[in-house]
Amino acid sequence: MNREEAEKRVEQLARELESRQPDIEKHVDRYMGKAGTLKWASKKFDEYFRNRFAGFGDNWCMPVIDSAAERMRVLGIRPYDTESGVDTVLQRDWIASDSETGSAEAFILQMAAGRAYSLVHPAESPDKAPSVTWEHPSTAIVNTNPITGQDRDGLVMWRDDDWDFATYYTTEAMVQFKRRTDQQRYEQTGVMDKQGGWILVDEENPVKPHELGELPLTEIRNKALLSEEPFSDIAGVSALQDAVNLVWAYLMNALDQASLPARVVTGADVPKVPVLDKDGQVIGEQDVELDELMAEKIMFIPGTENIRVEEWTAANLETFSKVISQLVEHIAAQTRTPPHYLLAKMINTAAESLNIAEAGLVSKVRERIMYADRGIKKTFRLLAAARGASQDRLDSLRAGRLVWDNIQYRSEAQMADVGTKLKSAGFPQQHIVERLITDPAEVTRVMAMIEQERLSDPFAAAEQRMRQGI
C-alpha cells in the first residue's frame, strides 16, 4: 500500500461516510426522542406549541428498539466440530474488553441506524490479550466486496477542536491521517471545502502493519434485502410517532383551553379598573386588559339591557386519548412489540398468555441475531487471530456457532417444569442444565456442583469405585 493509494481511499471513504451521517443522525435522534417540528400542523400552531411546551414529546421509538436489543446478549462462541463448549479464552477476552456493554449499545444502533461497528486492536500487553472497541455508525465505514462478501478496507474518523483524524485500515496494515476541520480550513483559505486536505500523522513511519489476516474493522448490519443500505427498525415508526405527537399537541392545547369553561356576557359593559396616579389617587378608569379576559375565558358583548351570562362546559378530551392509544397499538403491531411493553395494561396475566403475546418479539429477535451473526463471529475470529491462532482454528471459528442468552423470558416455575420434563424424557443432565442456564461459565460451575454432590453420596462413591475396579 503506497501513500497515494491510501490518501485517495481515505478521501473516497470519508466522502461516503459524510453522506451517510445526516440519515444516521436522523434515526438516532428519533431513538433518543428529540422532538422537532410538528408534522402536519400549521406553522403558527407549531411555533406556539414548541414555545409553550418546549421539550415535550412522546417517544415510542426507544421501547421498540430496546425491547429487542435487551434480549441480544452474546455469551461466547462454540467452534465447529467440538464438544468442549465455548472457547473460554475468547470468552475471557470478550468480557475483559467490556464487549458485553459495547455490543449491547451496538445492537441498539444496528436496529436504530441500520449498522454499527466493532474494531479489534492487536495485543500490546505482555499477556497478548487483544481488545475491542465499538464504533458509532457516523464515525466508521467498511468497504465490502459485493461479489465475495469480504471486507476490503475501512475508515474510522473522529474530531477535536482543530483537526479531523482518520485511521485507514486494510487487511494488512493501517495508516493514520489528519486534516484541519471545516472551520479551520475556511479561516485559512476563505473557502468552505469539505474535501481533501488529508496529511499523514506520522511522516517517517506511516504504514503500521498488523497480522490479523482480515480487516480489523467489522460492520454489524441490520436487514438489507440484498442491497447496500440496511434498514432502520424505526423508519416505519416515524410517521406514527409524528401523528402521536401531533395529537398530544392538540390535547395539551385543549387541556389548556378546557381548564375553565368559556363564558359570554351579553348586555353588559366590559368591567373597568381604576387608574391611579403616583400618589395612589384615582384619576380615571380603563377597561380590563383583553389578555386577562382571555385567560379567564370570558367574552363581553356590551349593551344596556337584558344582561345575561352564557357558559360552555369543557370539551370532552377522551377522544384524543383514544386516538393516541390506537396509534400506539398500530406501532405495536407493525414492529412486533408486545402490547404490554407499550400500554402496560396486563395485570395478573398467566405466563402462557405472556409467552403468546411475546411470540412476535421472540421471532424478531431471532431474525436480528441472524443479521448480527456474521459481524460478531468475525469479531471473535479477529480476537483469536490477535492471539496467533492457527488457520485450522480460524476456519473452525468461521463455521462455529455463537452462544446467545435466552431470548424468551420464563418464570422459575416454567424452568423447573421444563427441566423435569426433559429429565423424564431421558435427556442427559448437562443438556438440561444448558437449556436452563445459558451462560457457559455458570453451566460449568453447576455441573461441578452436581458431580461433587454425587460423589459425596456414599452409595454413588462405592459405585464409582466399582466401575474403576478398586
VEXDREN-277890 format. One record per residue: residue in three letters; x, y, z of N, C-alpha, C, O in turn. Coordinates in steps of 0.05 Angstrom, whole numbers, plus 5000, padded with zeros to 4 digits. Each point is the difference from the previous one (the first is absolute). Example, Ala and Ser with C-alpha at 12.3 -4.5 7.8 and 13.67 -1.06 7.14 Angstrom:
BEGIN
ALA526448865156498250245000501850245000502150005013;SER497250214973501650245001498550225014501050225004;
This chain:
BEGIN
MET501749765000498350245000501850255000501550045019;ASN498350124960501650244999498350245010497649995004;ARG503850235000498850245012497850124983497850075010;GLU502649944964498050124982497449845000497850115000;GLU502549625000497649835001498550045025497550035000;ALA503949985023498750045026498650265001497750025010;GLU503550204981498850265000497450014983498050115008;LYS502149764969497749994983497749855012497750094999;ARG502949685014497949845012498850145025497649995005;VAL504250145010499050155024498050224991497950035012;GLU502850114966498250214990497349884991497950115005;GLN502349674980497549874990498249905023497650055001;LEU503749815018498449895023498950235018497849985009;ALA503850234995499150225017497650144987498250085014;ARG501949954959497850134986497449835003497950115004;GLU502449634992497649825003499050005028497550005004;LEU504350005016499150005028498550265006497949995013;GLU503150234978498750265005497350014987498250145010;SER501449734967497450004987498049835016497650054997;ARG503349765019498249845016499150135026497949955010;GLN503850235000499650115027497350135005498849955021;PRO500150214960497350125006497949795005498350045018;ASP501649754966498049795003500449855026498049945014;ILE504550004994500649875025499150185023498849905019;GLU501950354980499350195021497050025004499050025022;LYS499549974955497150025001498849775016498350035017;HIS502749724976498949775014500849985029498449925017;VAL504150164989500949995028498550215016499349955024;ASP500250284965498450215013497249905006498850055021;ARG500149794960497349885004500149815024498250015017;TYR503849834984500349825023500250155026498849925020;MET502750304980500450165024497550175007499950125022;GLY498249894960497650155006500250304998498650155012;LYS503349944971500450294996497750104982499849934977;ALA498650255034497750094986500850234981501550185007;GLY497449814969500550214981497450154995498450045018;THR501250054957497550144993497749805001500449754997;LEU497250355007497649834999499149964972499150194986;LYS501249565004499349944973497050024997498549925018;TRP500650194959497150034993498650225016497650044996;ALA503850105022498850225014500650264985501950024985;SER496450185019500550264988502550125013500749945022;LYS500650244963502550125010499550155025501649995019;LYS496150164983499450165024499549825024501050065022;PHE497649724974499449825022502649875010500449975024;ASP501349954956502649885008501750195016501149925021;GLU499050334971501650205015498850045028501550025020;TYR495949994982498750045026500549775018500750035024;PHE499049734966500349765016502949975010500549945023;ARG501450104958502849965008500950215021501649945017;ASN497450304981500750205020498649955027501250055020;ARG496449864979498449975025500849745014500150005025;PHE500349794960500749745012502749904990500249774990;ALA501850405012502649934989501149755013499949975024;GLY501249854959501249755011498149775003500949785005;PHE496550274993498149785003499749844974499950114979;GLY500149635024499649824977499849715009501749915016;ASP496449954974499749725006502149844983500550084977;ASN500649715034502049854986499549705001500549885021;TRP498450014957499649714999502249864984500049764999;CYS501850394989502249884985501949855018501049794994;MET499550325030501949885018499149725010501549814999;PRO496050165011499249735009499849804977500449765004;VAL499050344972499949824977502849874995500249764995;ILE501950405007502749904997500949855025501049774997;ASP498650345026501049885025498849735006501349825011;SER496250144982498649755006501449774987500049775010;ALA501250274966501549794986502950005008501249795005;ALA500150454996502850015005500849895028502149895003;GLU496150155017500749915027500149695002501049895020;ARG498049974959500049715001502349894983500349754997;MET501350424991502349914984502650025016501250215001;ARG499549585012502449995017501749764991499249775002;VAL503250304989501949794991501549895024501150155016;LEU499049584986501349875022502749874991501649955018;GLY498850014957502449874991499749884972497950034988;ILE504149825004499949874974500949715003501949945014;ARG496649884974500649715001501249924973498650004980;PRO504049945018501349934975498649764987498849845013;TYR501550144961498749784985501349735007502449995004;ASP495949804997501049735004501649975025502249895001;THR496750215021501349975026497949945021497750094998;GLU503149765022498349935023500850145025498949955022;SER503050244976501150135024498450255008500850145018;GLY497049924969498450235007501350254988501349994979;VAL498250245034501050264989503050025004501249865017;ASP500050304966502950065002500450195024499350234999;THR501849665023500350155025502050234997499650215014;VAL502449764970502050224996498750244987500350235009;LEU498249724970498650224986497850125017499550244999;GLN499249595017497950105018501350195020498850215007;ARG503549725003501450175020500850274987499750215012;ASP501449784963500750244986497550184994500250245002;TRP497649634992497550144995499150165025499350234998;ILE500849635024499150135025502050215009499350215009;ALA503349734989502150185009500050264985500750215011;SER498549794964500050244984497350155002499450184984;ASP498949745035497450135005498249984976498450184994;SER501849604991498449974976497149935006498350034983;GLU501149885041497249965007498550264999497850014989;THR503450205023498750274999500150114972498150114989;GLY504349884998500450124974498149874979498950144983;SER500949605017498349864981497050075005498550024981;ALA500750015044497350075006499250274987497950034989;GLU503950175013499550254987500249984969498550144986;ALA503249685005500349964971497449884988499150074978;PHE499649755037497549884991497850214999498349994982;ILE501750205036498050224999500450164975498150064986;LEU504550015008500650154976499549844974499150114980;GLN501449635021499449834978497150024991499450024976;MET498849985044497250014993499050284996498250054984;ALA503050155030499150284997501150124974498550124985;ALA504149865011501350134977500649814977500850094979;GLY498849655025500549814979502749865001500349794988;ARG501650325027502649895002501550105024499350215011;ALA502749644997501950085021502649854994500149844981;TYR502150225034502649904992501549915025499850115022;SER501849674974502049925021502850034988500449964976;LEU501550105041502850034991501849855020500150065023;VAL501349744966501849845017502850114998501050064978;HIS500249985045502750115002501949785008499649865020;PRO502550104964502049795006501250045028500150225010;ALA500749565002501050005027502650155002501849974984;GLU498450205037502550145006501049945029502250075007;SER496149805008500749945028501649745001500049854981;PRO501450105042501649765002498549744997501049804990;ASP496450205019498549754998498749964972498449824996;LYS502250374985499149984973496950004998498949884981;ALA499850265037497150025000499150224981500750245006;PRO497849704973499050224982497650145013499049915021;SER500250314967497750155010498150074978500849994976;VAL496850085031498050084980498850275008499350045023;THR500450134957498550255004497649994981500149874979;TRP497850275028497549994984499550294990500050195015;GLU499749834959499950264986497250074991498549844991;HIS500950425012497550114991499850004969502150054987;PRO495649905002499849994970500650264986500550014976;SER499450225039500750264988503050054999500850204989;THR500849625023502950045001501549784986502550014999;ALA496249784991501549784988498649904974497650044997;ILE503949844986499049904975501749774990502550005004;VAL496349794985501449774989499349964971497650024993;ASN504449934990499549944972500249704996502049885005;THR495750004986499849714997499949934971498650134984;ASN502849665008499949904973497249894994499149815014;PRO499450314967497249914996499749724989497949885002;ILE504350014987499949734989500749795021498549805003;THR503750245011500949805019499050055028499949825017;GLY499250424989499150075027502250055020499550035023;GLN503049984967502350045017500550305004499750164982;ASP501049925043500550285006502850074989502049875007;ARG498250344977502550074987501550225014502449975005;ASP496350255003501350215015497950155015497649974996;GLY503350215022498150155016501350245013502450044998;LEU495950135014500950255011498650065026497649955003;VAL503950165016498850105025500850295003502450074998;MET495750115006500550295002499250115027498149895012;TRP503350314998499250145024501150294998501550064982;ARG497650115036500650294997500650125027498849935020;ASP503250264980500350175024499550294991498850044979;ASP502250155036499350284994501250094974498750164986;ASP503749755007501450114976500449794978500450084977;TRP499449665029500749804980497949794997498649935019;ASP501149974956498649754995502149784998502050044986;PHE497649745027501849774999498749774987497649965002;ALA503949884983499049764987502149785000502350054994;THR496949725014501749764998499049824978497749915001;TYR504050054979499249834977501149725004502349965006;TYR495949844992500749725005499849844974498250034984;THR503749785013499849804980500349735014500249985024;THR499949814960500349735012502949955009500549795013;GLU501350394981502849965007501250225018501949955014;ALA497050304985501250225014498050225005497749984993;MET503350235021498350235005501850254998502449995005;VAL496350234987501450264996498350225013497550004996;GLN503750185018498650225013500350264985502350074992;PHE495550075004500050264986498650215018498649935019;LYS501850324974498650225013499750234980501450014980;ARG496750165026499650244984498750215017498749945021;ARG501650314972498750225015497049974998498949904979;THR499750185042497049984999498950204979501550174990;ASP496049805004498750174980500450305007500750164983;GLN498949905042500350285009502850104997500550234991;GLN501449605017502950084998500850044971501450194994;ARG497749644988500750034972498750254988501150134983;TYR496449935026498750244990501550255009500350194985;GLU500649815040501550235010502750044986500950224997;GLN500349554994502650024987499750074970501750144989;THR496249754998499850034971497750184991500050104978;GLY498149945040497650154992498049844984498050124991;VAL502549625005498249834985499149775018501749875013;MET495750084989498949785016500249744984498049914989;ASP504449985009500649764985500149765019501849985016;LYS496249844981499949765018501749774990500149795013;GLN501150244964501549784988503050055001500950235000;GLY500749565000502950024998501350115026498650025020;GLY503950034978501550125022501149795020501050085021;TRP498949664972501049805018503049994999501250004979;ILE500149985045502949975002500649775019498349945017;LEU504149944980500749785018500650105028501250225004;VAL498049635016500650065028502949955006501450155013;ASP499649624976502849925004501449994973499649804986;GLU501950405007501350014974502249794998500449894978;GLU501050055043502349824999499249714999501249844986;ASN496750095028499149725001497049984997498649935019;PRO500450144957497150034996498449735001497949995012;VAL503249804976498649754998500749825023502349935004;LYS495649995012500449835023498749734994497549985000;PRO504149814994498849744993498849865024500750055023;HIS497449784971498949825021499849724988500349964975;GLU499449845041500049724991497449865006499949765006;LEU497950394992497349885005499049854976498349825003;GLY502750244973499149844977497450104988499349924978;GLU499250245037497550114990499850295008501750105015;LEU496350044975499650285007499250015030498149875008;PRO503450295008499350015029497350135005498849955022;LEU500250204960497450145003497849834988500249914978;THR497650055038497849824991497450155003499450135019;GLU498949834960497350135001498049805011499949774991;ILE498550325028497749855010497550114986499150225007;ARG499849634974497950114982497349905008499749795012;ASN498350384982497249925004499049884973501549974981;LYS496049975018498849894976500450194976499750255003;ALA501049654974500750174977498649914974500150154980;LEU498549625020498749904976501950004975499350094979;LEU503149805026502049964979500850264987500949994976;SER498950235038500950264989502350105016500849885020;GLU500250364973502350125014499150135026501650025018;GLU496050084983499150165023498249845018497849914992;PRO503050045033498349865019497750175010500150244998;PHE497949635012497650135010500450105028501749905015;SER496750304992499750085028497349905010498050024987;ASP502049865037497649895011497950215007497749935005;ILE503150324997498250215008499350184976498650205004;ALA502349734972499350164977497050014995498950204994;GLY499849565010497149994996498450115023497750054998;VAL503649985025498750105024499850305000498350125013;SER503450014971500250295001497450144994499350195015;ALA499249724965497550144993498049975022498650195007;LEU501249575005498149965022500950165025498350115014;GLN504349914990501050165022499350294996499350145019;ASP501049964957499250284994497050045005499350215011;ALA499149594982497150035004499450015030498350155009;VAL503049685007499650005029500750275012498550105016;ASN503750014976500950265011498150224991499650195016;LEU499349804960498150204991497549995017498950205009;VAL500149554996497549985016500650095029498350125012;TRP504149824998500750105027500050305000499150125020;ALA501950014959500050294999497250115001499450195014;TYR498849694970497250085000498749965028498650175010;LEU502149605003498949945026501050205021498450105016;MET504249964984501150195019498850274996499550145020;ASN500149944955498850264995497150005009499150205012;ALA499549584983497249985009499850005031498250125011;LEU503749755002500050005029500450285011498750085020;ASP503050074967500550285009497450164996499350165017;GLN499349794962497550154995497749905017498150165006;ALA502049595001497749875014500250035030498249905015;SER503950224995500350015030497850175012499349965024;LEU499650244961497750155009497950004978500650004977;PRO496850005031497950014979500050274987500650215013;ALA498849804961499950254986497350145006497949875001;ARG502250395004497650155007499750254983502050134992;VAL495549945002499350244984498050165017498049905009;VAL502750364995498250185014498950204979501550144987;THR495849855010498750184981498450215015499049965021;GLY500950284966498450225012501350145023498750165014;ALA503949804990501450145022502650114989501349904982;ASP499550335030502550124992502449845010499849865021;VAL502450174966502449875008500950115027499950255003;PRO500949595016500850105027502350194996501749984983;LYS498450215036502150204999501649995026499049915021;VAL503450184978501850015023500950295004500350154980;PRO500149945045500850275004502950054991501749825000;VAL498850444992502650094992501150185023498650195007;LEU503749755004501150145023502450174991501449934981;ASP498950305033502450164995502249905017499849805014;LYS502550354986502349925015499650005030501549875015;ASP496450284994499450025029497849805008499250005023;GLY499949844958497949815006497250104999498249885010;GLN501550354979497350124998498749924973501349994979;VAL496149965023498549924976499750254982498950205008;ILE502049774967499850224981498449924976499750174981;GLY499249595018498449914977499649705001500549885021;GLU498650014957499649714998500449914972499950164981;GLN500649585016500549884973498949724999499649875021;ASP499950034955498949734997502149805009502450054998;VAL496649725012501849785007501549914975498949994978;GLU503749945026501749924977498749754987499049825013;LEU501250184960498849784985501349745007498749795001;ASP504050215004501449755007498849875026499949765002;GLU499350425017498949895025497349874994499549785011;LEU498950344973497449884993500449744985498549815005;MET503550184978500549754985500949785019499349774997;ALA502450315022501049805020497749895017500049775008;GLU498050404997497749915016497849884983497949925010;LYS502650064964498149884980497350155001497949885000;ILE502250395000497650165001500050204976502150124994;MET495749894992499650204979497650185007497949895007;PHE502450374990497950195006498950124974501550074982;ILE495849935016498750144978498450235013497949955012;PRO503150304986498850225015497150054992499149934978;GLY499350185040497350074996498950135025501450045020;THR496150034980498850145023497649855011498950075022;GLU500149734964497649865009500549704998501849904986;ASN496549955029499949704999502849885004501049864983;ILE500250215039502749895006499749705005498449915017;ARG503249934968499949705003502949895000501850124988;VAL498549655025502649865000499549724989498449855011;GLU503150084968499849744988502749855005502150135002;GLU497749604999502549855006500149754983498049874996;TRP504450064995500549754986501849835017502150095008;THR497149674998501749825017502449924984500250034976;ALA501849855039502549924987499549784980498249845003;ALA503550154976499749804979500749725011501549985020;ASN497449814968500649735007502849924988500349994976;LEU501649975042502849944991500549714996502249924991;GLU495949915015500449714997500549914972501449814995;THR497650354986500449934971502950004993501049834986;PHE500550375025502950024994501549755011501649894985;SER497850045040501449775012499449744985501749824998;LYS495950154992499349764985501649994974500949784992;VAL499450454995501650004975502949935005501249854985;ILE499950265037502849945007500349705006501949884991;SER496250005024500249715006499949834975501349804998;GLN497050294983499849844975502550024984500949814988;LEU500350435011502550034986502349835012501549884986;VAL498650115041502049845013499549704994501949854997;GLU495650075002499449724993501049944971500949784995;HIS498950414987501049964973503049975001501149844985;ILE500250335031503049975003500749725010501949884990;ALA496750035030500549735011499649784978501749824998;ALA496250204986499549804980502150014978500949794991;GLN499950455000501950024977502849925008501549914983;THR499250125043502849955008500349745016502149945010;ARG495749914992500049755016500950055029501549835011;THR497750395000500650065028497649925017497850094994;PRO502549755027497749915016498450245011501350205008;PRO496149794991498450245009500650085029500050235007;HIS500749575010500550075028502650155004500550115021;TYR501249894959502450175001499450294996501450185010;LEU496449884976499350274993497650115015500050245008;LEU498049594998497650105013499849935029498550135015;ALA503049674994500249935029497249965012499450115021;LYS498949724965497349955011499649725009497949935011;MET504149894986499749725007500649965030502350065009;ILE495849855006500349965029499149725006497949904991;ASN503749965026499449725008499449824976498149855000;THR503650184980499749844975501549745002502350005011;ALA496649784979501349745002502650014983500250144980;ALA501749705029502649994987499749914971501450104982;GLU496849715013499749904972498950224982500750024977;SER497650155034498950234984502350204993500050104978;LEU501849945041502250184995501849884978501050154983;ASN499549595018501649874979498850044972501450054981;ILE495949925018498650044974500350294991500450054977;ALA499350145042500150284993502850084991500350184983;GLU501849685027502750064992501149844977502350024993;ALA496049814995500949834978501250164977502049924989;GLY496650305004501050164978502750135006501750014983;LEU498650085042502650135008502249795000502250064991;VAL497349705018502049795000500949944972502449964995;SER495750024986500749954972501750234989501949964985;LYS497450295022501550234991502850005011501950064985;VAL498549875040502749995012501649784986502450054995;ARG496549725000501449794985501050104973502249944991;GLU496050214996500850114973502350205003501849994984;ARG498150195036502150195003502649875008502250094992;ILE497749705024502349845007501349884975502550004997;MET495849914984501049884976501650204983502049944988;TYR497050315011501350214985502650095014502050064986;ALA498149935041502450085014502149785001502350055007;ASP496949714987501749775004502750024986502149945011;ARG497850144963502550014984502050195013502449935003;GLY496750315004501950195012501149925027502450045005;ILE496049855012500949925026501949764998502049995014;LYS497449824968501949774996502750104990502149905008;LYS497850294974502550114990501650145022502549985001;THR496150155017501350135023501549805017502250045008;PHE496449744998501349785015502449894985502049935012;ARG497750044962502149894984502550185000502349915001;LEU497250354999502250195001501450005028502450035002;LEU496049925019501249975027501949765000502150015012;ALA497049774976501749764999502550054983502249925007;ALA497550224970502350064983502050185014502449974997;ALA496650215020501850185015501749845020502250095008;ARG496849685000501649825018501649804984501249825012;GLY498950204962501749824984498849734994501449814998;ALA495950185000498749744995500849894972500650154982;SER499449585017500649874974497750034981497850075008;GLN502749874967498050034979497749805005497750064995;ASP503049695014498049805006498050105021497649964998;ARG503550175023498350115021498350234990497650025007;LEU503550144976498550234989497749894982497850115000;ASP502849684985497949884983497849885017497650014993;SER503249875030498049885018498350225012497649955004;LEU503550285003498450225010498250124979497850095006;ARG503249914969498450114978497449844997497950124994;ALA502249625010497749834997498749945027498149845002;GLY502950295019498949955027497350135004498850124982;ARG500249855043497450115007500350185024501349935020;LEU497450304978500050195023498049895021497949884993;VAL502850165032498249935022498850255011501350185009;TRP496049844989498550235009498449945025499349775004;ASP500350435012498349965023497149944991499350054977;ASN499249835041497249934993498550254993499950195015;ILE498849814962498550234991497150005009498550194995;GLN500649595017497349985010500049995030501249825012;TYR497450375000499850005029498249775011497949954989;ARG503149925031498449795013500250035030502150075011;SER495749875003500050015029501549765011500549804985;GLU500250215040501549775012498249755000501049784997;ALA496450255006498249775000500049874972500049764998;GLN500050414981500149894973502649864995500049784988;MET502250335021502649884996500249735014501149804990;ALA497850195035500149755015498349794986500749764999;ASP497050324989498349814986501449904975499849764994;VAL501650414991501549924977502249805007500349794987;GLY501250265035502149825009498949735007501249794993;THR496650205021498849755008499149834976500549764999;LYS498350374982499049864976502449904983499849784989;LEU502350385009502349914985501449765013500949824987;LYS499250195040501249785015498449744996501149794996;SER496250245005498449764997500149894971499549764995;ALA501250414986500249924972502749874995500549904977;GLY501350105042502649864997502350174991502149894992;PHE497650385007502250174992502250005021499449985024;PRO503150044967502250005019499950265018498950204992;GLN502449785032499950215019501250264989498950225005;GLN503449764981501350244990498250154980500050245000;HIS498749614983498250134980497850155014499350224992;ILE499649665029497950145015501050255013498650214999;VAL503849785013501150245013500650214979499550245005;GLU501449694971500650194979497450134990500050244992;ARG497849615008497450114992499050215020498850204993;LEU501749745033498950175021501950235006499150225007;ILE503549744992502050205006501850044976501649834994;THR498050394991501450034975502950095003501649964982;ASP499150175040502750095004501949775003499849845019;PRO502150124962501849775000501649975026500449785011;ALA500650455000501549995025498349905023500949845017;GLU496650244984498149915021499349714996499649855019;VAL500250064956499449724995502349825011499549805013;THR503050284982502349855010500049995030500549805012;ARG498850435001500050015029497849825012500449865019;VAL497250144968497849845010500649704996499449845017;MET501850094960500649724995502149905020499949775009;ALA502050414999502049925020498649955027500749825015;MET497350354991498549965025498549745000499949855020;ILE498950094957498549744998501949765003499349815014;GLU503050214974501949785003501049975029500349785010;GLN500350455003500950005027497849885019500649855018;GLU497050234976497849905017499649704996499449855018;ARG501050064957499749714995502249845013499449795011;LEU503050314989502249855012499950005030501249835013;SER497550384998499750005030498049805010499949945024;ASP498549954958498149785007501649745003501349924981;PRO498749955042501649755004499349784980501849864991;PHE495750125002499249794981501150064972500949824986;ALA499050445007501150084974503049975000501149924979;ALA500250145043502949975002500849704997501949944986;ALA496649895027500649714998499649904971501549844990;GLU496450264997499549934973502350094982500849864981;GLN500250395024502250104985502549835003501449954980;ARG499149965044502449835005499749734986502049894990;MET495650005010499549744987500650034970501049824987;ARG498150415001500450044972503050024993500949924979;GLN500650195040502950044996501549755007502549994997;GLY496149805013501449755007501650015025502049855003;ILE497250335016501550035025498849825021500949995022;
